[in-house]
Amino acid sequence: MADCSTFEEGAEMVQAGCDLIASTLSGYVDGPVPNEPDFQLVKRWSDKGWLVVAEGRIRTAQDAHEAIKAGALAVTVGSAITRPDDVTGWFLSAMNKVNESALEGREPQ
């Protein structure tokens, strides 16, 4: 299994004989770290017929579901189960959005 950051790295690892490629490093190289998982990368690799593990910023069951829909064979959940302080922060952020929406009289996003 190879932890990769780009489509090209995944292709190179498949050519080198890796059985599985993972999106582990996507978004952590060359720029600001995005908030969302890289479902597009998972889909691009899966569309090639490669075995893909979705990993990186999978924080909810919905994220895991989306990764499987994008073609992931498996999903690795890290921080969402090993870092309760992060999970608490994510929950607090979501609740703040709900509260802001309620104060403005609109549905939360």
C-alpha positions as CSV (number, residue, x, y, z in Angstrom):
1,M,0.0,0.0,0.0
2,A,1.2,3.5,-0.9
3,D,0.2,6.7,0.8
4,C,0.0,9.3,-2.0
5,S,-0.7,13.0,-2.5
6,T,-1.5,13.3,-6.2
7,F,-3.1,11.3,-9.1
8,E,0.4,11.0,-10.6
9,E,1.9,9.6,-7.5
10,G,-0.9,7.0,-7.3
11,A,-0.3,6.0,-11.0
12,E,3.5,5.7,-10.3
13,M,2.9,3.5,-7.3
14,V,0.5,1.2,-9.3
15,Q,3.1,0.9,-12.0
16,A,5.7,0.0,-9.3
17,G,3.5,-2.9,-8.2
18,C,1.5,-1.5,-5.2
19,D,-1.7,-3.4,-4.6
20,L,-3.4,-0.5,-2.9
21,I,-3.1,3.3,-3.1
22,A,-4.4,5.7,-0.5
23,S,-5.3,9.3,-0.5
24,T,-3.6,9.8,2.8
25,L,-1.3,12.7,1.8
26,S,-3.7,14.5,-0.6
27,G,-3.9,18.1,0.5
28,Y,-1.0,18.0,2.9
29,V,1.6,18.8,0.3
30,D,2.1,22.2,-1.5
31,G,-0.4,24.5,-0.1
32,P,-3.0,25.0,2.6
33,V,-4.7,21.9,3.9
34,P,-8.3,21.7,2.7
35,N,-11.1,20.9,5.1
36,E,-12.8,18.2,3.0
37,P,-11.7,14.7,1.9
38,D,-10.4,14.4,-1.6
39,F,-13.3,12.4,-3.1
40,Q,-12.3,13.5,-6.6
41,L,-8.9,11.9,-6.3
42,V,-10.5,8.7,-5.0
43,K,-12.9,8.7,-7.9
44,R,-10.2,9.3,-10.5
45,W,-8.1,6.4,-9.2
46,S,-11.1,4.1,-8.9
47,D,-12.2,4.9,-12.4
48,K,-8.8,3.5,-13.6
49,G,-9.7,0.3,-11.9
50,W,-7.1,0.7,-9.1
51,L,-7.8,-0.4,-5.5
52,V,-8.1,2.7,-3.4
53,V,-8.2,3.4,0.3
54,A,-9.8,6.8,1.1
55,E,-7.9,8.4,3.9
56,G,-7.5,12.0,5.1
57,R,-10.1,14.3,6.7
58,I,-12.7,11.5,6.8
59,R,-14.6,12.9,9.8
60,T,-18.2,11.6,9.6
61,A,-20.2,8.6,8.5
62,Q,-21.4,10.7,5.6
63,D,-17.7,11.3,4.5
64,A,-17.1,7.6,4.7
65,H,-20.3,7.0,2.6
66,E,-19.2,9.5,0.0
67,A,-15.7,7.9,-0.2
68,I,-17.3,4.5,-0.9
69,K,-19.6,6.1,-3.5
70,A,-16.5,7.6,-5.1
71,G,-15.1,4.0,-5.5
72,A,-13.0,3.5,-2.4
73,L,-12.5,-0.2,-1.4
74,A,-12.0,0.9,2.2
75,V,-11.9,4.0,4.3
76,T,-9.4,4.9,7.0
77,V,-10.7,7.0,9.8
78,G,-8.0,8.5,11.9
79,S,-8.6,11.8,13.8
80,A,-12.3,11.2,14.0
81,I,-11.7,8.3,16.4
82,T,-8.3,9.0,17.9
83,R,-8.5,12.7,18.7
84,P,-11.5,13.5,20.8
85,D,-10.4,17.1,21.1
86,D,-10.6,17.5,17.3
87,V,-14.0,15.9,17.2
88,T,-15.2,18.3,20.0
89,G,-13.9,21.2,18.0
90,W,-15.7,20.0,14.8
91,F,-18.9,19.6,16.8
92,L,-18.6,23.0,18.4
93,S,-18.0,24.7,15.0
94,A,-21.1,23.0,13.5
95,M,-23.2,24.0,16.5
96,N,-22.0,27.6,16.2
97,K,-23.2,27.6,12.5
98,V,-26.6,26.3,13.6
99,N,-26.8,29.0,16.3
100,E,-25.8,31.7,13.9
101,S,-28.4,30.5,11.4
102,A,-31.1,30.4,14.1
103,L,-30.3,34.0,15.1
104,E,-30.6,35.1,11.5
105,G,-33.8,33.2,11.0
106,R,-32.5,30.8,8.3
107,E,-31.8,27.1,7.9
108,P,-28.2,26.0,8.9
109,Q,-25.8,25.1,6.1
